[in-house]
Amino acid sequence: MHILWTLVIGLVVGAIAKLLMPGKDPGGFIVTILLGIAGAFVGTWIGRIFAGGNYAAGWIMSVVGAVILLLLYRLFFKRSA
């Protein structure tokens, strides 16, 4: 059940990140989930740098991490027009 919950949270966080950064993305549904899940890890990592070792990312830092990853993803995997 924990894995299912993580996938749902990842989907929601990834969708919020894509809504905050409108435009054409070179990824679909699976990429959105992966960006959301990885965004939570990036948000936790950023939080631990500034807030200490026991920090766990909440919704806002997860979205911030997912937006950072989406920006990097767009830079590295641009579709040719």
PDB file of N, CA, C and O in Angstrom:
ATOM      1  N   MET A   1       0.819  -1.190   0.000  1.00  0.00           N
ATOM      2  CA  MET A   1       0.000   0.000   0.000  1.00  0.00           C
ATOM      3  C   MET A   1       0.868   1.261   0.000  1.00  0.00           C
ATOM      4  O   MET A   1       0.488   2.286  -0.567  1.00  0.00           O
ATOM      5  N   HIS A   2       2.035   1.174   0.642  1.00  0.00           N
ATOM      6  CA  HIS A   2       2.926   2.320   0.691  1.00  0.00           C
ATOM      7  C   HIS A   2       3.408   2.700  -0.710  1.00  0.00           C
ATOM      8  O   HIS A   2       3.517   3.885  -1.025  1.00  0.00           O
ATOM      9  N   ILE A   3       3.692   1.726  -1.532  1.00  0.00           N
ATOM     10  CA  ILE A   3       4.161   1.994  -2.900  1.00  0.00           C
ATOM     11  C   ILE A   3       3.066   2.675  -3.710  1.00  0.00           C
ATOM     12  O   ILE A   3       3.339   3.613  -4.460  1.00  0.00           O
ATOM     13  N   LEU A   4       1.842   2.215  -3.565  1.00  0.00           N
ATOM     14  CA  LEU A   4       0.718   2.829  -4.272  1.00  0.00           C
ATOM     15  C   LEU A   4       0.537   4.282  -3.836  1.00  0.00           C
ATOM     16  O   LEU A   4       0.322   5.162  -4.669  1.00  0.00           O
ATOM     17  N   TRP A   5       0.624   4.528  -2.544  1.00  0.00           N
ATOM     18  CA  TRP A   5       0.490   5.889  -2.024  1.00  0.00           C
ATOM     19  C   TRP A   5       1.620   6.775  -2.564  1.00  0.00           C
ATOM     20  O   TRP A   5       1.377   7.929  -2.916  1.00  0.00           O
ATOM     21  N   THR A   6       2.830   6.261  -2.632  1.00  0.00           N
ATOM     22  CA  THR A   6       3.966   7.012  -3.165  1.00  0.00           C
ATOM     23  C   THR A   6       3.741   7.361  -4.629  1.00  0.00           C
ATOM     24  O   THR A   6       4.063   8.471  -5.053  1.00  0.00           O
ATOM     25  N   LEU A   7       3.194   6.435  -5.405  1.00  0.00           N
ATOM     26  CA  LEU A   7       2.910   6.708  -6.819  1.00  0.00           C
ATOM     27  C   LEU A   7       1.842   7.788  -6.973  1.00  0.00           C
ATOM     28  O   LEU A   7       1.945   8.645  -7.850  1.00  0.00           O
ATOM     29  N   VAL A   8       0.829   7.748  -6.131  1.00  0.00           N
ATOM     30  CA  VAL A   8      -0.239   8.755  -6.211  1.00  0.00           C
ATOM     31  C   VAL A   8       0.319  10.130  -5.850  1.00  0.00           C
ATOM     32  O   VAL A   8       0.049  11.112  -6.542  1.00  0.00           O
ATOM     33  N   ILE A   9       1.089  10.204  -4.777  1.00  0.00           N
ATOM     34  CA  ILE A   9       1.699  11.480  -4.379  1.00  0.00           C
ATOM     35  C   ILE A   9       2.644  11.971  -5.471  1.00  0.00           C
ATOM     36  O   ILE A   9       2.666  13.163  -5.778  1.00  0.00           O
ATOM     37  N   GLY A  10       3.420  11.071  -6.055  1.00  0.00           N
ATOM     38  CA  GLY A  10       4.323  11.441  -7.143  1.00  0.00           C
ATOM     39  C   GLY A  10       3.577  11.984  -8.342  1.00  0.00           C
ATOM     40  O   GLY A  10       4.023  12.945  -8.969  1.00  0.00           O
ATOM     41  N   LEU A  11       2.452  11.382  -8.665  1.00  0.00           N
ATOM     42  CA  LEU A  11       1.641  11.864  -9.784  1.00  0.00           C
ATOM     43  C   LEU A  11       1.114  13.261  -9.503  1.00  0.00           C
ATOM     44  O   LEU A  11       1.164  14.134 -10.370  1.00  0.00           O
ATOM     45  N   VAL A  12       0.611  13.473  -8.298  1.00  0.00           N
ATOM     46  CA  VAL A  12       0.056  14.785  -7.947  1.00  0.00           C
ATOM     47  C   VAL A  12       1.147  15.854  -7.954  1.00  0.00           C
ATOM     48  O   VAL A  12       0.955  16.932  -8.516  1.00  0.00           O
ATOM     49  N   VAL A  13       2.282  15.562  -7.337  1.00  0.00           N
ATOM     50  CA  VAL A  13       3.386  16.524  -7.290  1.00  0.00           C
ATOM     51  C   VAL A  13       3.915  16.795  -8.695  1.00  0.00           C
ATOM     52  O   VAL A  13       4.192  17.945  -9.035  1.00  0.00           O
ATOM     53  N   GLY A  14       4.059  15.768  -9.507  1.00  0.00           N
ATOM     54  CA  GLY A  14       4.512  15.956 -10.890  1.00  0.00           C
ATOM     55  C   GLY A  14       3.534  16.774 -11.705  1.00  0.00           C
ATOM     56  O   GLY A  14       3.950  17.612 -12.505  1.00  0.00           O
ATOM     57  N   ALA A  15       2.231  16.549 -11.518  1.00  0.00           N
ATOM     58  CA  ALA A  15       1.210  17.316 -12.240  1.00  0.00           C
ATOM     59  C   ALA A  15       1.236  18.781 -11.814  1.00  0.00           C
ATOM     60  O   ALA A  15       1.101  19.672 -12.653  1.00  0.00           O
ATOM     61  N   ILE A  16       1.408  19.036 -10.527  1.00  0.00           N
ATOM     62  CA  ILE A  16       1.500  20.418 -10.054  1.00  0.00           C
ATOM     63  C   ILE A  16       2.723  21.100 -10.653  1.00  0.00           C
ATOM     64  O   ILE A  16       2.651  22.261 -11.056  1.00  0.00           O
ATOM     65  N   ALA A  17       3.834  20.393 -10.714  1.00  0.00           N
ATOM     66  CA  ALA A  17       5.051  20.962 -11.308  1.00  0.00           C
ATOM     67  C   ALA A  17       4.835  21.290 -12.781  1.00  0.00           C
ATOM     68  O   ALA A  17       5.287  22.331 -13.256  1.00  0.00           O
ATOM     69  N   LYS A  18       4.147  20.407 -13.510  1.00  0.00           N
ATOM     70  CA  LYS A  18       3.888  20.685 -14.932  1.00  0.00           C
ATOM     71  C   LYS A  18       2.904  21.839 -15.103  1.00  0.00           C
ATOM     72  O   LYS A  18       2.985  22.577 -16.085  1.00  0.00           O
ATOM     73  N   LEU A  19       1.969  22.005 -14.152  1.00  0.00           N
ATOM     74  CA  LEU A  19       1.058  23.142 -14.216  1.00  0.00           C
ATOM     75  C   LEU A  19       1.785  24.456 -13.942  1.00  0.00           C
ATOM     76  O   LEU A  19       1.446  25.484 -14.528  1.00  0.00           O
ATOM     77  N   LEU A  20       2.774  24.431 -13.063  1.00  0.00           N
ATOM     78  CA  LEU A  20       3.541  25.631 -12.750  1.00  0.00           C
ATOM     79  C   LEU A  20       4.498  26.016 -13.867  1.00  0.00           C
ATOM     80  O   LEU A  20       4.879  27.180 -13.990  1.00  0.00           O
ATOM     81  N   MET A  21       4.887  25.043 -14.680  1.00  0.00           N
ATOM     82  CA  MET A  21       5.791  25.293 -15.805  1.00  0.00           C
ATOM     83  C   MET A  21       5.102  24.879 -17.097  1.00  0.00           C
ATOM     84  O   MET A  21       5.377  23.803 -17.629  1.00  0.00           O
ATOM     85  N   PRO A  22       4.207  25.723 -17.606  1.00  0.00           N
ATOM     86  CA  PRO A  22       3.482  25.346 -18.819  1.00  0.00           C
ATOM     87  C   PRO A  22       4.417  25.250 -20.022  1.00  0.00           C
ATOM     88  O   PRO A  22       5.490  25.851 -20.053  1.00  0.00           O
ATOM     89  N   GLY A  23       3.983  24.491 -20.989  1.00  0.00           N
ATOM     90  CA  GLY A  23       4.774  24.316 -22.198  1.00  0.00           C
ATOM     91  C   GLY A  23       4.795  22.862 -22.614  1.00  0.00           C
ATOM     92  O   GLY A  23       4.255  21.987 -21.936  1.00  0.00           O
ATOM     93  N   LYS A  24       5.429  22.629 -23.741  1.00  0.00           N
ATOM     94  CA  LYS A  24       5.511  21.292 -24.299  1.00  0.00           C
ATOM     95  C   LYS A  24       6.587  20.500 -23.567  1.00  0.00           C
ATOM     96  O   LYS A  24       7.736  20.931 -23.472  1.00  0.00           O
ATOM     97  N   ASP A  25       6.201  19.341 -23.054  1.00  0.00           N
ATOM     98  CA  ASP A  25       7.151  18.479 -22.360  1.00  0.00           C
ATOM     99  C   ASP A  25       7.401  17.220 -23.173  1.00  0.00           C
ATOM    100  O   ASP A  25       6.481  16.675 -23.782  1.00  0.00           O
ATOM    101  N   PRO A  26       8.647  16.758 -23.182  1.00  0.00           N
ATOM    102  CA  PRO A  26       8.965  15.544 -23.927  1.00  0.00           C
ATOM    103  C   PRO A  26       8.669  14.268 -23.138  1.00  0.00           C
ATOM    104  O   PRO A  26       9.334  13.256 -23.359  1.00  0.00           O
ATOM    105  N   GLY A  27       7.708  14.282 -22.241  1.00  0.00           N
ATOM    106  CA  GLY A  27       7.393  13.106 -21.452  1.00  0.00           C
ATOM    107  C   GLY A  27       5.900  12.955 -21.259  1.00  0.00           C
ATOM    108  O   GLY A  27       5.136  13.891 -21.496  1.00  0.00           O
ATOM    109  N   GLY A  28       5.491  11.787 -20.833  1.00  0.00           N
ATOM    110  CA  GLY A  28       4.077  11.522 -20.634  1.00  0.00           C
ATOM    111  C   GLY A  28       3.752  11.256 -19.178  1.00  0.00           C
ATOM    112  O   GLY A  28       4.361  11.817 -18.268  1.00  0.00           O
ATOM    113  N   PHE A  29       2.779  10.387 -18.987  1.00  0.00           N
ATOM    114  CA  PHE A  29       2.232  10.062 -17.674  1.00  0.00           C
ATOM    115  C   PHE A  29       3.288   9.471 -16.744  1.00  0.00           C
ATOM    116  O   PHE A  29       3.393   9.881 -15.588  1.00  0.00           O
ATOM    117  N   ILE A  30       4.058   8.526 -17.230  1.00  0.00           N
ATOM    118  CA  ILE A  30       5.077   7.863 -16.411  1.00  0.00           C
ATOM    119  C   ILE A  30       6.163   8.857 -16.011  1.00  0.00           C
ATOM    120  O   ILE A  30       6.625   8.842 -14.870  1.00  0.00           O
ATOM    121  N   VAL A  31       6.571   9.711 -16.931  1.00  0.00           N
ATOM    122  CA  VAL A  31       7.596  10.714 -16.632  1.00  0.00           C
ATOM    123  C   VAL A  31       7.086  11.681 -15.570  1.00  0.00           C
ATOM    124  O   VAL A  31       7.853  12.117 -14.712  1.00  0.00           O
ATOM    125  N   THR A  32       5.794  12.022 -15.620  1.00  0.00           N
ATOM    126  CA  THR A  32       5.207  12.901 -14.617  1.00  0.00           C
ATOM    127  C   THR A  32       5.304  12.280 -13.228  1.00  0.00           C
ATOM    128  O   THR A  32       5.673  12.961 -12.271  1.00  0.00           O
ATOM    129  N   ILE A  33       4.978  10.997 -13.108  1.00  0.00           N
ATOM    130  CA  ILE A  33       5.075  10.305 -11.821  1.00  0.00           C
ATOM    131  C   ILE A  33       6.525  10.270 -11.348  1.00  0.00           C
ATOM    132  O   ILE A  33       6.807  10.553 -10.183  1.00  0.00           O
ATOM    133  N   LEU A  34       7.432   9.928 -12.237  1.00  0.00           N
ATOM    134  CA  LEU A  34       8.843   9.840 -11.857  1.00  0.00           C
ATOM    135  C   LEU A  34       9.403  11.194 -11.428  1.00  0.00           C
ATOM    136  O   LEU A  34      10.183  11.273 -10.479  1.00  0.00           O
ATOM    137  N   LEU A  35       9.003  12.266 -12.131  1.00  0.00           N
ATOM    138  CA  LEU A  35       9.447  13.599 -11.735  1.00  0.00           C
ATOM    139  C   LEU A  35       8.912  13.977 -10.360  1.00  0.00           C
ATOM    140  O   LEU A  35       9.617  14.599  -9.566  1.00  0.00           O
ATOM    141  N   GLY A  36       7.677  13.604 -10.080  1.00  0.00           N
ATOM    142  CA  GLY A  36       7.100  13.903  -8.777  1.00  0.00           C
ATOM    143  C   GLY A  36       7.784  13.158  -7.650  1.00  0.00           C
ATOM    144  O   GLY A  36       8.084  13.739  -6.607  1.00  0.00           O
ATOM    145  N   ILE A  37       8.031  11.873  -7.855  1.00  0.00           N
ATOM    146  CA  ILE A  37       8.705  11.071  -6.830  1.00  0.00           C
ATOM    147  C   ILE A  37      10.135  11.566  -6.619  1.00  0.00           C
ATOM    148  O   ILE A  37      10.574  11.752  -5.484  1.00  0.00           O
ATOM    149  N   ALA A  38      10.851  11.776  -7.712  1.00  0.00           N
ATOM    150  CA  ALA A  38      12.222  12.268  -7.600  1.00  0.00           C
ATOM    151  C   ALA A  38      12.246  13.686  -7.023  1.00  0.00           C
ATOM    152  O   ALA A  38      13.193  14.062  -6.331  1.00  0.00           O
ATOM    153  N   GLY A  39      11.203  14.472  -7.311  1.00  0.00           N
ATOM    154  CA  GLY A  39      11.108  15.824  -6.758  1.00  0.00           C
ATOM    155  C   GLY A  39      11.041  15.815  -5.244  1.00  0.00           C
ATOM    156  O   GLY A  39      11.606  16.692  -4.591  1.00  0.00           O
ATOM    157  N   ALA A  40      10.356  14.831  -4.680  1.00  0.00           N
ATOM    158  CA  ALA A  40      10.307  14.712  -3.221  1.00  0.00           C
ATOM    159  C   ALA A  40      11.696  14.426  -2.657  1.00  0.00           C
ATOM    160  O   ALA A  40      12.063  14.957  -1.610  1.00  0.00           O
ATOM    161  N   PHE A  41      12.460  13.595  -3.342  1.00  0.00           N
ATOM    162  CA  PHE A  41      13.823  13.316  -2.892  1.00  0.00           C
ATOM    163  C   PHE A  41      14.709  14.555  -3.011  1.00  0.00           C
ATOM    164  O   PHE A  41      15.499  14.845  -2.112  1.00  0.00           O
ATOM    165  N   VAL A  42      14.578  15.282  -4.114  1.00  0.00           N
ATOM    166  CA  VAL A  42      15.365  16.504  -4.294  1.00  0.00           C
ATOM    167  C   VAL A  42      14.962  17.547  -3.258  1.00  0.00           C
ATOM    168  O   VAL A  42      15.822  18.222  -2.691  1.00  0.00           O
ATOM    169  N   GLY A  43      13.658  17.684  -3.007  1.00  0.00           N
ATOM    170  CA  GLY A  43      13.184  18.624  -1.988  1.00  0.00           C
ATOM    171  C   GLY A  43      13.707  18.276  -0.611  1.00  0.00           C
ATOM    172  O   GLY A  43      14.077  19.166   0.155  1.00  0.00           O
ATOM    173  N   THR A  44      13.743  16.998  -0.286  1.00  0.00           N
ATOM    174  CA  THR A  44      14.292  16.562   0.993  1.00  0.00           C
ATOM    175  C   THR A  44      15.782  16.874   1.074  1.00  0.00           C
ATOM    176  O   THR A  44      16.270  17.339   2.104  1.00  0.00           O
ATOM    177  N   TRP A  45      16.496  16.619  -0.006  1.00  0.00           N
ATOM    178  CA  TRP A  45      17.929  16.872  -0.040  1.00  0.00           C
ATOM    179  C   TRP A  45      18.222  18.364   0.146  1.00  0.00           C
ATOM    180  O   TRP A  45      19.117  18.730   0.906  1.00  0.00           O
ATOM    181  N   ILE A  46      17.466  19.224  -0.550  1.00  0.00           N
ATOM    182  CA  ILE A  46      17.642  20.680  -0.409  1.00  0.00           C
ATOM    183  C   ILE A  46      17.318  21.105   1.020  1.00  0.00           C
ATOM    184  O   ILE A  46      18.037  21.914   1.607  1.00  0.00           O
ATOM    185  N   GLY A  47      16.244  20.565   1.578  1.00  0.00           N
ATOM    186  CA  GLY A  47      15.861  20.900   2.939  1.00  0.00           C
ATOM    187  C   GLY A  47      16.898  20.481   3.963  1.00  0.00           C
ATOM    188  O   GLY A  47      17.130  21.186   4.945  1.00  0.00           O
ATOM    189  N   ARG A  48      17.518  19.341   3.737  1.00  0.00           N
ATOM    190  CA  ARG A  48      18.542  18.868   4.679  1.00  0.00           C
ATOM    191  C   ARG A  48      19.796  19.723   4.637  1.00  0.00           C
ATOM    192  O   ARG A  48      20.515  19.815   5.632  1.00  0.00           O
ATOM    193  N   ILE A  49      20.065  20.345   3.509  1.00  0.00           N
ATOM    194  CA  ILE A  49      21.205  21.251   3.422  1.00  0.00           C
ATOM    195  C   ILE A  49      20.970  22.465   4.315  1.00  0.00           C
ATOM    196  O   ILE A  49      21.881  22.914   5.012  1.00  0.00           O
ATOM    197  N   PHE A  50      19.733  23.003   4.295  1.00  0.00           N
ATOM    198  CA  PHE A  50      19.445  24.242   5.007  1.00  0.00           C
ATOM    199  C   PHE A  50      18.823  24.036   6.387  1.00  0.00           C
ATOM    200  O   PHE A  50      19.007  24.882   7.263  1.00  0.00           O
ATOM    201  N   ALA A  51      18.090  22.939   6.612  1.00  0.00           N
ATOM    202  CA  ALA A  51      17.346  22.777   7.864  1.00  0.00           C
ATOM    203  C   ALA A  51      17.896  21.680   8.768  1.00  0.00           C
ATOM    204  O   ALA A  51      17.455  21.562   9.911  1.00  0.00           O
ATOM    205  N   GLY A  52      18.822  20.893   8.306  1.00  0.00           N
ATOM    206  CA  GLY A  52      19.391  19.854   9.158  1.00  0.00           C
ATOM    207  C   GLY A  52      19.089  18.455   8.655  1.00  0.00           C
ATOM    208  O   GLY A  52      18.336  18.273   7.699  1.00  0.00           O
ATOM    209  N   GLY A  53      19.679  17.481   9.304  1.00  0.00           N
ATOM    210  CA  GLY A  53      19.643  16.101   8.850  1.00  0.00           C
ATOM    211  C   GLY A  53      18.324  15.376   8.976  1.00  0.00           C
ATOM    212  O   GLY A  53      18.128  14.364   8.304  1.00  0.00           O
ATOM    213  N   ASN A  54      17.412  15.843   9.802  1.00  0.00           N
ATOM    214  CA  ASN A  54      16.141  15.138   9.981  1.00  0.00           C
ATOM    215  C   ASN A  54      14.998  15.714   9.157  1.00  0.00           C
ATOM    216  O   ASN A  54      13.840  15.367   9.387  1.00  0.00           O
ATOM    217  N   TYR A  55      15.298  16.576   8.216  1.00  0.00           N
ATOM    218  CA  TYR A  55      14.261  17.219   7.414  1.00  0.00           C
ATOM    219  C   TYR A  55      13.658  16.235   6.423  1.00  0.00           C
ATOM    220  O   TYR A  55      14.380  15.483   5.769  1.00  0.00           O
ATOM    221  N   ALA A  56      12.339  16.241   6.313  1.00  0.00           N
ATOM    222  CA  ALA A  56      11.622  15.468   5.297  1.00  0.00           C
ATOM    223  C   ALA A  56      10.756  16.440   4.504  1.00  0.00           C
ATOM    224  O   ALA A  56      10.043  17.256   5.087  1.00  0.00           O
ATOM    225  N   ALA A  57      10.815  16.354   3.190  1.00  0.00           N
ATOM    226  CA  ALA A  57      10.112  17.308   2.338  1.00  0.00           C
ATOM    227  C   ALA A  57       8.605  17.176   2.491  1.00  0.00           C
ATOM    228  O   ALA A  57       8.062  16.073   2.550  1.00  0.00           O
ATOM    229  N   GLY A  58       7.953  18.311   2.554  1.00  0.00           N
ATOM    230  CA  GLY A  58       6.503  18.359   2.519  1.00  0.00           C
ATOM    231  C   GLY A  58       6.061  18.603   1.085  1.00  0.00           C
ATOM    232  O   GLY A  58       6.838  18.435   0.145  1.00  0.00           O
ATOM    233  N   TRP A  59       4.818  18.997   0.930  1.00  0.00           N
ATOM    234  CA  TRP A  59       4.273  19.220  -0.410  1.00  0.00           C
ATOM    235  C   TRP A  59       5.019  20.313  -1.163  1.00  0.00           C
ATOM    236  O   TRP A  59       5.339  20.155  -2.341  1.00  0.00           O
ATOM    237  N   ILE A  60       5.297  21.425  -0.481  1.00  0.00           N
ATOM    238  CA  ILE A  60       5.899  22.570  -1.172  1.00  0.00           C
ATOM    239  C   ILE A  60       7.311  22.231  -1.651  1.00  0.00           C
ATOM    240  O   ILE A  60       7.650  22.487  -2.806  1.00  0.00           O
ATOM    241  N   MET A  61       8.119  21.669  -0.790  1.00  0.00           N
ATOM    242  CA  MET A  61       9.487  21.325  -1.201  1.00  0.00           C
ATOM    243  C   MET A  61       9.497  20.199  -2.228  1.00  0.00           C
ATOM    244  O   MET A  61      10.395  20.138  -3.068  1.00  0.00           O
ATOM    245  N   SER A  62       8.521  19.317  -2.171  1.00  0.00           N
ATOM    246  CA  SER A  62       8.427  18.271  -3.192  1.00  0.00           C
ATOM    247  C   SER A  62       8.129  18.889  -4.552  1.00  0.00           C
ATOM    248  O   SER A  62       8.710  18.491  -5.562  1.00  0.00           O
ATOM    249  N   VAL A  63       7.224  19.860  -4.577  1.00  0.00           N
ATOM    250  CA  VAL A  63       6.903  20.544  -5.836  1.00  0.00           C
ATOM    251  C   VAL A  63       8.103  21.343  -6.318  1.00  0.00           C
ATOM    252  O   VAL A  63       8.389  21.356  -7.515  1.00  0.00           O
ATOM    253  N   VAL A  64       8.812  22.013  -5.408  1.00  0.00           N
ATOM    254  CA  VAL A  64      10.012  22.763  -5.791  1.00  0.00           C
ATOM    255  C   VAL A  64      11.045  21.820  -6.411  1.00  0.00           C
ATOM    256  O   VAL A  64      11.639  22.130  -7.444  1.00  0.00           O
ATOM    257  N   GLY A  65      11.252  20.676  -5.777  1.00  0.00           N
ATOM    258  CA  GLY A  65      12.189  19.694  -6.328  1.00  0.00           C
ATOM    259  C   GLY A  65      11.744  19.181  -7.687  1.00  0.00           C
ATOM    260  O   GLY A  65      12.572  18.997  -8.580  1.00  0.00           O
ATOM    261  N   ALA A  66      10.438  18.945  -7.857  1.00  0.00           N
ATOM    262  CA  ALA A  66       9.930  18.461  -9.141  1.00  0.00           C
ATOM    263  C   ALA A  66      10.052  19.527 -10.226  1.00  0.00           C
ATOM    264  O   ALA A  66      10.329  19.201 -11.381  1.00  0.00           O
ATOM    265  N   VAL A  67       9.851  20.792  -9.875  1.00  0.00           N
ATOM    266  CA  VAL A  67      10.016  21.878 -10.853  1.00  0.00           C
ATOM    267  C   VAL A  67      11.474  21.967 -11.291  1.00  0.00           C
ATOM    268  O   VAL A  67      11.756  22.149 -12.475  1.00  0.00           O
ATOM    269  N   ILE A  68      12.393  21.841 -10.348  1.00  0.00           N
ATOM    270  CA  ILE A  68      13.824  21.852 -10.695  1.00  0.00           C
ATOM    271  C   ILE A  68      14.146  20.700 -11.640  1.00  0.00           C
ATOM    272  O   ILE A  68      14.845  20.887 -12.635  1.00  0.00           O
ATOM    273  N   LEU A  69      13.639  19.516 -11.333  1.00  0.00           N
ATOM    274  CA  LEU A  69      13.898  18.361 -12.203  1.00  0.00           C
ATOM    275  C   LEU A  69      13.238  18.516 -13.569  1.00  0.00           C
ATOM    276  O   LEU A  69      13.808  18.111 -14.582  1.00  0.00           O
ATOM    277  N   LEU A  70      12.039  19.101 -13.605  1.00  0.00           N
ATOM    278  CA  LEU A  70      11.362  19.324 -14.883  1.00  0.00           C
ATOM    279  C   LEU A  70      12.160  20.306 -15.736  1.00  0.00           C
ATOM    280  O   LEU A  70      12.282  20.118 -16.946  1.00  0.00           O
ATOM    281  N   LEU A  71      12.696  21.337 -15.124  1.00  0.00           N
ATOM    282  CA  LEU A  71      13.527  22.287 -15.850  1.00  0.00           C
ATOM    283  C   LEU A  71      14.764  21.599 -16.428  1.00  0.00           C
ATOM    284  O   LEU A  71      15.114  21.808 -17.589  1.00  0.00           O
ATOM    285  N   LEU A  72      15.420  20.781 -15.609  1.00  0.00           N
ATOM    286  CA  LEU A  72      16.589  20.036 -16.097  1.00  0.00           C
ATOM    287  C   LEU A  72      16.206  19.046 -17.191  1.00  0.00           C
ATOM    288  O   LEU A  72      16.933  18.879 -18.170  1.00  0.00           O
ATOM    289  N   TYR A  73      15.062  18.393 -17.018  1.00  0.00           N
ATOM    290  CA  TYR A  73      14.583  17.430 -18.010  1.00  0.00           C
ATOM    291  C   TYR A  73      14.337  18.117 -19.347  1.00  0.00           C
ATOM    292  O   TYR A  73      14.695  17.586 -20.398  1.00  0.00           O
ATOM    293  N   ARG A  74      13.724  19.300 -19.305  1.00  0.00           N
ATOM    294  CA  ARG A  74      13.466  20.047 -20.543  1.00  0.00           C
ATOM    295  C   ARG A  74      14.767  20.487 -21.204  1.00  0.00           C
ATOM    296  O   ARG A  74      14.861  20.509 -22.431  1.00  0.00           O
ATOM    297  N   LEU A  75      15.764  20.835 -20.407  1.00  0.00           N
ATOM    298  CA  LEU A  75      17.044  21.267 -20.978  1.00  0.00           C
ATOM    299  C   LEU A  75      17.772  20.121 -21.668  1.00  0.00           C
ATOM    300  O   LEU A  75      18.380  20.318 -22.720  1.00  0.00           O
ATOM    301  N   PHE A  76      17.716  18.925 -21.085  1.00  0.00           N
ATOM    302  CA  PHE A  76      18.471  17.794 -21.626  1.00  0.00           C
ATOM    303  C   PHE A  76      17.731  17.000 -22.693  1.00  0.00           C
ATOM    304  O   PHE A  76      18.369  16.418 -23.571  1.00  0.00           O
ATOM    305  N   PHE A  77      16.405  16.960 -22.643  1.00  0.00           N
ATOM    306  CA  PHE A  77      15.633  16.137 -23.563  1.00  0.00           C
ATOM    307  C   PHE A  77      14.653  16.955 -24.380  1.00  0.00           C
ATOM    308  O   PHE A  77      13.458  16.661 -24.407  1.00  0.00           O
ATOM    309  N   LYS A  78      15.160  17.980 -25.044  1.00  0.00           N
ATOM    310  CA  LYS A  78      14.305  18.813 -25.889  1.00  0.00           C
ATOM    311  C   LYS A  78      13.886  18.026 -27.127  1.00  0.00           C
ATOM    312  O   LYS A  78      14.672  17.270 -27.697  1.00  0.00           O
ATOM    313  N   ARG A  79      12.641  18.218 -27.525  1.00  0.00           N
ATOM    314  CA  ARG A  79      12.187  17.647 -28.796  1.00  0.00           C
ATOM    315  C   ARG A  79      12.645  18.554 -29.922  1.00  0.00           C
ATOM    316  O   ARG A  79      12.609  19.779 -29.800  1.00  0.00           O
ATOM    317  N   SER A  80      13.068  17.959 -30.994  1.00  0.00           N
ATOM    318  CA  SER A  80      13.437  18.784 -32.138  1.00  0.00           C
ATOM    319  C   SER A  80      12.189  19.231 -32.872  1.00  0.00           C
ATOM    320  O   SER A  80      11.275  18.445 -33.119  1.00  0.00           O
ATOM    321  N   ALA A  81      12.171  20.495 -33.211  1.00  0.00           N
ATOM    322  CA  ALA A  81      10.976  21.072 -33.842  1.00  0.00           C
ATOM    323  C   ALA A  81      11.041  21.010 -35.342  1.00  0.00           C
ATOM    324  O   ALA A  81      10.114  21.453 -36.020  1.00  0.00           O
TER     325      ALA A  81
END
